[in-house]
Amino acid sequence: MSVINQLVSGPPRPGNRLSVARLGRTESWDLTEVWELSGRVAGYLLGLGIRPGDRIGVLAANSLEWVLLDLAALRIKAVTAGFDPGKFDVSGTELVTRYGLAVLFTDQDPTADRVRPVAAVRELPPSDADLPSVVWEHGDAPALKFTSGSSGPAKSLLASAGSIDSSLAAVQDMFAHGPGDDIFVFLPLSLLQQRYWVYSAFVFGHDVTISTYEAAFATLRTTRPTVVMGVPGFYETTRAHLEATAARTGASPPEVAVEVFGDRIRYLWTGSAPANPATLRYFTEAGLPIFEGYGLNETCIVAKNHPGAHRPGSVGRVLPGKEVLIDSDGVINIRGELPVATRYEHAEPGESEAMFRPGGIVRTGDLGHLDEDGYLFVRGRADDVIVLENGKKIIVRPIEERLKACAVIEDCVVTNPSQRQLVAIVSPTASHPVDTETIAAALRQTNAALGHDEQITKAVLADRFTVENGLLSSQFKPRRKQIEARYRGLVIDPEEGIRA
């Protein structure tokens, strides 16, 4: 039986828990209680007239209510559309009508038609509704998911049940989550992949703790998880904090790591954006093995390092059911036995055709190669290759990674305003004071390792890249076009910038 069908077939065994950790407070429920509450919500949705295939929107911070609505939708074969509160808002009925929602639940001001407060689902009385027996076929779509970093209205796609099943089964084979595990999730539940860990808890019998990005630091140590799911930016910030603490107290990296993560960590998971190799080494040497993976919204997880199959510098071996094809331009293409989707539901003309190719192939736009043992290496984005006036092609990601090894540089984007010279737009690290001399030294050190055409002329100091100021996507990836546009004046001004 597939993972999703195991999930909806009946209540889980008692003994495992779902917790919601907020600043100053943690609530916890046995998964059997969560199952019963989700049945009440499912009955409530049926009472609203929701039927199989109808879309239920959720625009809210991570919470028990979020989990209940998603599980309830699965139990009546409805479609969950998760909206990131940092990216969407409720303005009239635009959100509801654009994405074809039967109802939208939100913790914002629910004033529009077909919009209801998410808090309404917490205290529902027991339902007399006779819930239908449902079976999810591989081609059915339990979720409407959105791409990150898009300009204008977000692109969406309907994610297949088969892709969810195959991803969860592959991850379970690699990491064997089970009794004793507590998976810590703090990225938005609007990201379908974050909800996978709730499904995993119900099917494979482990605990799961839901928090928020803002509360992650404060709640990690007290919740004592065994697995943490995080983006590279989170680990960069954490590493800076741990290094500062170690310098101040004289404690060793393993000692300060326990102060933040607790004493039960089995491994750390990262993906969604390139990870700094120095940061990966730091955590592993501190006794917290961290494994990088690779995937897109359009493909789900494609490759993953894991215990027993870990090659530093790679994003792991390609998963069963996925095939990586490298085209003549070095671009990674993915073919899946159970594809996530074959087109976008909402996108500008031509965008579906550019991403989804005949034969079930997805063109990722990433550059990379496979080694002789099947490990995938990603070198950067094809769109981020800079072509100089002499015809030389520069892949910027390795240059950016060298600069990010500097403790005062949290992130950066390398651009070329004139096709003659490279300029680095630098996002400073929050935990370090801005130090132009250190940045200049990082430029010199980076340039010393680069060829003539790859030399960086200067660095421009930017504001920190954040989701709130529009310079990071909801998955904490730099939004290059927005960054380049915002700092173009400084980039092209010959009097501005830090020089090597």
C-alpha positions as CSV (number, residue, x, y, z in Angstrom):
1,M,0.0,0.0,0.0
2,S,1.3,3.5,-0.8
3,V,2.4,5.9,1.9
4,I,-0.6,8.2,1.4
5,N,-3.1,5.4,1.3
6,Q,-1.6,4.0,4.5
7,L,-2.0,7.4,6.0
8,V,-5.7,7.7,5.2
9,S,-6.6,4.1,5.8
10,G,-7.0,4.5,9.6
11,P,-5.5,5.8,12.8
12,P,-1.8,5.3,13.6
13,R,-0.6,3.3,16.5
14,P,-0.5,5.3,19.8
15,G,2.7,6.4,21.4
16,N,4.1,8.9,18.9
17,R,3.5,12.6,19.1
18,L,3.1,15.8,17.2
19,S,4.3,18.9,19.0
20,V,4.0,22.6,18.1
21,A,6.9,24.6,19.6
22,R,6.5,28.4,19.8
23,L,8.5,31.0,21.8
24,G,7.8,30.2,25.4
25,R,5.3,27.4,24.8
26,T,5.1,23.9,23.4
27,E,1.9,21.9,22.9
28,S,1.9,18.2,22.2
29,W,-0.6,15.6,21.1
30,D,-0.5,11.9,20.5
31,L,-0.8,11.2,16.8
32,T,-4.0,9.3,17.5
33,E,-5.5,12.5,18.9
34,V,-4.4,14.4,15.8
35,W,-6.0,11.8,13.7
36,E,-9.3,12.1,15.6
37,L,-9.2,15.9,15.4
38,S,-8.5,15.7,11.6
39,G,-11.6,13.6,11.3
40,R,-13.7,16.4,12.9
41,V,-12.2,18.8,10.4
42,A,-12.9,16.5,7.5
43,G,-16.5,16.3,8.6
44,Y,-16.6,20.1,8.8
45,L,-15.3,20.4,5.3
46,L,-17.8,18.0,4.0
47,G,-20.5,20.1,5.7
48,L,-19.1,23.1,3.7
49,G,-19.8,21.2,0.5
50,I,-16.2,20.3,-0.1
51,R,-15.9,17.3,-2.4
52,P,-13.1,15.3,-4.0
53,G,-10.9,17.5,-6.2
54,D,-12.0,20.7,-4.6
55,R,-9.2,23.0,-3.5
56,I,-8.7,24.1,0.2
57,G,-6.3,27.0,0.7
58,V,-4.3,27.6,3.8
59,L,-2.6,30.9,4.4
60,A,-1.2,30.8,7.9
61,A,1.8,30.3,10.1
62,N,2.8,26.8,11.1
63,S,0.3,25.4,13.6
64,L,-1.8,22.4,14.6
65,E,-4.6,23.9,12.5
66,W,-2.4,23.7,9.4
67,V,-1.7,20.1,10.0
68,L,-5.4,19.3,10.7
69,L,-6.6,20.9,7.5
70,D,-4.0,19.1,5.4
71,L,-4.8,15.7,6.9
72,A,-8.5,16.4,6.6
73,A,-8.2,17.2,2.9
74,L,-6.3,14.0,2.3
75,R,-9.0,12.0,4.1
76,I,-11.8,13.4,1.8
77,K,-9.6,13.5,-1.3
78,A,-9.5,17.3,-1.6
79,V,-6.5,19.3,-2.7
80,T,-4.5,21.4,-0.3
81,A,-3.1,24.7,-1.6
82,G,-0.5,26.0,0.8
83,F,0.3,29.7,0.6
84,D,3.4,31.2,2.2
85,P,2.3,34.1,4.5
86,G,5.5,35.9,3.5
87,K,4.6,35.8,-0.2
88,F,0.8,36.0,-0.4
89,D,-1.9,38.1,1.3
90,V,-5.7,38.1,1.2
91,S,-6.8,41.1,-0.9
92,G,-10.5,40.7,-1.7
93,T,-11.3,37.5,-3.5
94,E,-8.3,37.6,-5.9
95,L,-6.4,34.8,-4.2
96,V,-9.5,32.6,-4.0
97,T,-10.5,33.2,-7.6
98,R,-7.1,33.0,-9.2
99,Y,-6.3,29.5,-7.8
100,G,-9.9,28.1,-7.9
101,L,-10.3,27.7,-4.1
102,A,-13.5,26.4,-2.6
103,V,-12.4,27.9,0.7
104,L,-9.4,29.6,2.2
105,F,-8.4,29.4,5.8
106,T,-6.1,32.1,7.2
107,D,-4.7,33.6,10.3
108,Q,-4.9,37.0,8.6
109,D,-8.0,39.2,8.4
110,P,-10.6,36.9,7.0
111,T,-12.9,39.5,5.3
112,A,-13.2,38.2,1.7
113,D,-15.8,35.8,0.3
114,R,-15.0,32.2,0.9
115,V,-12.3,33.1,3.5
116,R,-12.5,31.7,7.0
117,P,-10.4,32.0,10.2
118,V,-8.0,29.1,10.6
119,A,-8.6,29.1,14.3
120,A,-12.1,27.8,13.6
121,V,-10.9,24.3,13.1
122,R,-9.2,23.9,16.5
123,E,-12.3,23.4,18.7
124,L,-14.7,21.7,16.4
125,P,-17.1,19.2,18.2
126,P,-17.0,15.5,17.3
127,S,-18.4,15.0,13.8
128,D,-21.3,12.8,12.9
129,A,-20.3,12.8,9.3
130,D,-19.6,9.4,7.7
131,L,-16.2,10.0,6.1
132,P,-15.8,8.3,2.7
133,S,-13.3,5.6,2.1
134,V,-10.7,7.1,-0.3
135,V,-7.9,5.7,-2.4
136,W,-5.3,7.9,-3.9
137,E,-4.1,6.8,-7.3
138,H,-0.5,7.7,-8.5
139,G,-1.8,10.2,-10.9
140,D,-4.2,11.9,-8.4
141,A,-3.0,15.3,-7.1
142,P,-3.3,15.9,-3.3
143,A,-1.5,19.3,-3.4
144,L,-1.3,22.5,-5.4
145,K,2.3,23.8,-4.8
146,F,4.0,27.0,-5.8
147,T,7.4,27.7,-7.1
148,S,9.7,30.1,-5.2
149,G,11.5,33.1,-6.4
150,S,9.1,33.9,-9.3
151,S,8.3,37.4,-10.4
152,G,4.7,38.4,-10.7
153,P,2.0,35.9,-9.8
154,A,3.5,32.7,-8.5
155,K,3.6,29.6,-10.8
156,S,1.8,26.6,-9.5
157,L,1.6,22.9,-10.3
158,L,-0.5,20.0,-9.1
159,A,1.8,17.5,-7.4
160,S,1.0,13.8,-7.9
161,A,0.4,11.3,-5.2
162,G,2.9,9.0,-6.9
163,S,5.7,11.5,-6.6
164,I,4.9,12.0,-2.9
165,D,4.9,8.2,-2.3
166,S,8.1,7.6,-4.2
167,S,10.0,10.4,-2.4
168,L,8.9,9.3,1.1
169,A,9.7,5.7,0.3
170,A,13.2,6.6,-0.9
171,V,13.9,8.8,2.1
172,Q,12.8,6.1,4.4
173,D,15.1,3.6,2.8
174,M,18.1,6.0,3.3
175,F,17.4,7.2,6.8
176,A,15.1,4.6,8.4
177,H,13.1,7.1,10.5
178,G,11.2,5.3,13.3
179,P,10.6,5.0,17.0
180,G,12.9,7.3,19.0
181,D,13.1,9.8,16.2
182,D,11.7,13.3,16.4
183,I,12.0,15.3,13.2
184,F,12.1,19.1,13.7
185,V,10.3,21.1,11.0
186,F,10.4,24.9,11.0
187,L,10.2,25.9,7.4
188,P,6.6,26.9,6.3
189,L,4.1,24.1,5.9
190,S,3.0,25.8,2.8
191,L,6.0,24.0,1.3
192,L,4.7,20.5,0.5
193,Q,8.0,18.8,1.2
194,Q,7.8,20.0,4.8
195,R,4.4,18.3,5.2
196,Y,6.1,15.0,4.2
197,W,7.5,14.7,7.6
198,V,4.0,14.8,9.2
199,Y,3.0,12.0,6.8
200,S,6.1,10.1,7.7
201,A,5.4,10.3,11.4
202,F,1.9,8.7,10.9
203,V,3.1,5.9,8.6
204,F,6.6,5.1,10.0
205,G,6.0,5.7,13.7
206,H,8.1,8.6,14.9
207,D,7.5,12.0,16.5
208,V,7.5,15.3,14.7
209,T,7.9,18.8,16.0
210,I,6.6,21.8,14.1
211,S,8.0,25.2,14.8
212,T,8.7,28.4,12.9
213,Y,11.9,30.0,11.5
214,E,11.7,32.7,14.1
215,A,11.4,30.3,17.0
216,A,13.8,27.6,15.8
217,F,16.8,28.7,17.8
218,A,14.9,29.1,21.0
219,T,13.0,25.8,20.8
220,L,15.6,23.4,19.4
221,R,17.5,22.6,22.6
222,T,14.3,22.1,24.7
223,T,12.5,19.9,22.2
224,R,15.6,17.7,21.7
225,P,15.0,16.5,18.1
226,T,17.0,13.7,16.4
227,V,16.7,15.2,12.9
228,V,16.5,18.8,11.8
229,M,15.3,19.9,8.3
230,G,16.9,23.2,7.3
231,V,18.0,25.4,4.4
232,P,21.7,26.3,4.0
233,G,21.0,29.9,5.2
234,F,19.8,28.6,8.5
235,Y,23.0,26.5,9.0
236,E,25.2,29.5,7.9
237,T,23.6,31.6,10.6
238,T,23.8,28.8,13.2
239,R,27.5,28.2,12.4
240,A,28.3,31.9,12.9
241,H,26.5,31.8,16.3
242,L,28.3,28.7,17.4
243,E,31.7,30.0,16.3
244,A,31.0,33.3,18.2
245,T,29.9,31.4,21.3
246,A,33.0,29.1,21.2
247,A,35.3,32.1,20.8
248,R,33.7,33.8,23.8
249,T,33.5,30.8,26.1
250,G,36.4,28.7,25.0
251,A,34.1,25.7,24.5
252,S,34.7,23.2,21.8
253,P,32.4,23.0,18.7
254,P,30.7,19.8,19.9
255,E,30.0,21.5,23.3
256,V,28.4,24.6,21.8
257,A,26.5,22.6,19.2
258,V,24.7,20.7,22.0
259,E,23.7,24.0,23.6
260,V,21.8,24.8,20.4
261,F,20.6,21.5,19.0
262,G,20.2,19.4,22.2
263,D,21.9,16.1,22.8
264,R,20.0,13.7,20.5
265,I,20.8,14.8,17.0
266,R,21.2,11.8,14.6
267,Y,21.7,13.9,11.5
268,L,20.9,17.3,9.9
269,W,19.3,17.6,6.5
270,T,19.8,20.5,4.0
271,G,18.9,21.3,0.4
272,S,16.8,23.8,-1.7
273,A,19.9,25.9,-2.3
274,P,23.7,25.4,-2.6
275,A,25.4,24.7,0.8
276,N,28.7,26.1,1.8
277,P,31.2,23.2,1.9
278,A,33.0,24.8,4.9
279,T,29.7,24.9,6.8
280,L,29.0,21.2,6.0
281,R,32.5,20.3,7.3
282,Y,32.0,22.4,10.4
283,F,28.8,20.6,11.5
284,T,30.1,17.2,10.7
285,E,33.3,17.8,12.7
286,A,31.2,19.1,15.5
287,G,29.5,15.7,15.7
288,L,26.4,16.7,13.8
289,P,26.5,14.9,10.4
290,I,24.8,17.0,7.8
291,F,23.7,15.6,4.4
292,E,23.0,17.7,1.3
293,G,20.5,16.8,-1.3
294,Y,19.0,18.2,-4.5
295,G,15.6,18.6,-6.0
296,L,13.1,21.1,-7.4
297,N,9.4,21.8,-6.9
298,E,8.9,20.3,-10.4
299,T,10.9,17.1,-9.6
300,C,10.8,16.7,-5.8
301,I,13.9,15.1,-4.4
302,V,16.3,13.8,-7.0
303,A,19.6,13.0,-5.2
304,K,20.6,12.8,-1.6
305,N,23.7,12.1,0.5
306,H,23.0,9.8,3.4
307,P,24.9,7.5,5.8
308,G,26.8,4.9,3.9
309,A,26.6,6.9,0.6
310,H,28.1,10.3,1.1
311,R,30.5,12.1,-1.2
312,P,31.5,15.6,-0.1
313,G,31.0,18.2,-2.9
314,S,28.1,16.2,-4.4
315,V,24.4,16.4,-3.7
316,G,24.3,12.7,-3.4
317,R,23.4,9.6,-5.5
318,V,20.4,9.8,-7.7
319,L,17.4,8.2,-6.1
320,P,15.6,5.1,-7.4
321,G,12.9,6.0,-9.9
322,K,14.8,9.2,-11.0
323,E,17.0,9.5,-14.0
324,V,19.5,12.4,-14.6
325,L,20.2,13.3,-18.2
326,I,23.0,15.9,-18.9
327,D,22.4,17.7,-22.2
328,S,25.0,19.1,-24.6
329,D,25.1,22.4,-22.7
330,G,25.8,20.7,-19.4
331,V,22.2,21.3,-18.1
332,I,20.7,18.8,-15.7
333,N,17.4,17.2,-17.0
334,I,15.3,14.9,-14.8
335,R,13.0,12.1,-15.8
336,G,10.9,10.4,-13.1
337,E,9.0,7.1,-13.2
338,L,6.3,8.9,-11.2
339,P,6.6,12.6,-12.2
340,V,5.4,15.4,-10.0
341,A,3.6,17.1,-12.9
342,T,3.8,17.6,-16.6
343,R,2.8,21.3,-16.7
344,Y,2.1,24.3,-14.6
345,E,-1.4,25.1,-13.6
346,H,-0.8,28.9,-13.4
347,A,2.1,30.4,-15.4
348,E,2.9,32.9,-18.1
349,P,2.7,31.6,-21.7
350,G,5.6,29.4,-22.6
351,E,6.8,28.7,-19.1
352,S,5.4,25.2,-19.0
353,E,7.0,24.3,-22.3
354,A,10.3,25.7,-21.2
355,M,10.4,23.5,-18.0
356,F,8.4,20.4,-19.0
357,R,9.7,18.6,-22.0
358,P,8.4,15.7,-24.1
359,G,8.9,12.3,-22.6
360,G,8.3,13.3,-19.0
361,I,11.6,15.3,-18.9
362,V,12.1,18.3,-16.7
363,R,14.8,20.8,-17.7
364,T,16.2,22.1,-14.4
365,G,18.3,25.0,-15.6
366,D,21.1,23.8,-13.3
367,L,24.6,22.9,-14.6
368,G,26.2,19.7,-13.4
369,H,27.6,16.3,-14.0
370,L,27.5,12.7,-12.7
371,D,30.6,11.0,-11.6
372,E,31.4,7.3,-12.3
373,D,29.6,6.2,-9.1
374,G,26.4,8.0,-9.8
375,Y,26.9,11.0,-7.5
376,L,25.5,14.2,-8.8
377,F,27.5,17.5,-8.7
378,V,25.8,20.8,-9.3
379,R,28.0,23.7,-10.5
380,G,25.4,26.5,-10.7
381,R,22.5,27.8,-12.8
382,A,22.7,28.0,-16.6
383,D,21.1,31.5,-16.3
384,D,23.8,32.5,-13.9
385,V,26.6,31.9,-16.4
386,I,28.2,35.3,-17.2
387,V,29.5,35.7,-20.8
388,L,32.3,38.3,-21.0
389,E,32.9,40.4,-24.1
390,N,35.8,38.1,-25.0
391,G,33.5,35.1,-25.1
392,K,34.7,33.6,-21.9
393,K,31.9,31.9,-19.9
394,I,32.1,32.3,-16.1
395,I,30.1,30.1,-13.8
396,V,29.5,32.4,-10.8
397,R,28.5,29.9,-8.1
398,P,32.1,28.6,-7.3
399,I,33.3,32.2,-7.0
400,E,30.4,33.1,-4.7
401,E,31.1,30.0,-2.5
402,R,34.7,31.1,-2.1
403,L,33.6,34.6,-0.9
404,K,31.0,33.1,1.4
405,A,33.8,31.3,3.3
406,C,34.5,34.7,4.8
407,A,32.9,34.9,8.2
408,V,31.5,38.5,7.6
409,I,29.9,37.5,4.3
410,E,26.6,35.7,4.7
411,D,25.7,35.6,1.0
412,C,26.6,37.3,-2.3
413,V,25.7,37.6,-5.9
414,V,28.4,38.0,-8.6
415,T,27.3,40.2,-11.5
416,N,28.9,41.9,-14.5
417,P,27.5,45.3,-15.4
418,S,29.7,45.9,-18.5
419,Q,30.6,42.3,-19.7
420,R,34.2,43.2,-18.8
421,Q,34.5,43.0,-15.1
422,L,32.9,41.0,-12.2
423,V,31.4,42.7,-9.2
424,A,30.2,41.0,-6.0
425,I,27.1,42.3,-4.2
426,V,27.7,41.2,-0.6
427,S,25.1,40.5,2.1
428,P,26.8,40.9,5.5
429,T,26.5,38.4,8.3
430,A,24.2,39.5,11.1
431,S,26.4,38.2,13.9
432,H,29.5,40.1,12.8
433,P,30.1,43.8,12.5
434,V,30.6,45.1,9.0
435,D,34.3,45.1,8.3
436,T,35.4,46.4,4.9
437,E,39.0,45.4,5.5
438,T,38.0,41.8,6.1
439,I,35.8,41.9,2.9
440,A,38.8,43.3,1.0
441,A,41.0,40.5,2.3
442,A,38.4,38.0,1.2
443,L,38.4,39.5,-2.3
444,R,42.2,39.2,-2.5
445,Q,42.1,35.6,-1.2
446,T,39.4,34.7,-3.7
447,N,41.1,36.3,-6.6
448,A,44.4,34.6,-5.8
449,A,42.6,31.2,-6.5
450,L,40.9,32.4,-9.7
451,G,41.9,32.8,-13.3
452,H,42.4,36.1,-15.0
453,D,38.9,36.4,-16.4
454,E,37.3,35.4,-13.1
455,Q,38.9,38.2,-11.1
456,I,36.5,40.3,-9.0
457,T,37.0,44.0,-9.4
458,K,35.2,45.2,-6.3
459,A,32.5,44.3,-3.8
460,V,29.4,46.3,-3.1
461,L,28.0,46.2,0.4
462,A,24.2,45.5,0.4
463,D,21.6,45.2,3.1
464,R,21.2,41.6,4.4
465,F,19.3,39.5,1.9
466,T,16.0,38.5,3.6
467,V,12.6,37.2,2.6
468,E,11.1,40.4,4.1
469,N,13.0,42.8,1.9
470,G,12.4,40.7,-1.2
471,L,16.0,39.7,-1.8
472,L,15.5,36.0,-0.8
473,S,12.9,33.6,-2.0
474,S,10.6,31.8,0.4
475,Q,13.2,29.0,0.3
476,F,16.0,31.5,1.2
477,K,17.6,31.6,-2.2
478,P,19.0,34.9,-3.4
479,R,16.7,36.5,-6.0
480,R,19.4,37.6,-8.4
481,K,17.4,39.9,-10.7
482,Q,15.9,41.8,-7.8
483,I,19.4,42.1,-6.1
484,E,21.0,43.3,-9.3
485,A,18.3,45.8,-9.9
486,R,18.3,47.2,-6.4
487,Y,22.1,47.7,-6.3
488,R,22.8,48.6,-9.9
489,G,23.6,52.2,-9.1
490,L,26.4,51.2,-6.7
491,V,27.6,48.4,-9.0
492,I,28.2,50.8,-12.0
493,D,29.4,53.8,-9.9
494,P,33.2,53.8,-10.3
495,E,33.6,55.6,-7.0
496,E,31.7,53.0,-4.9
497,G,32.7,49.7,-3.6
498,I,35.3,47.8,-1.6
499,R,38.4,46.8,-3.7
500,A,40.9,44.1,-3.2
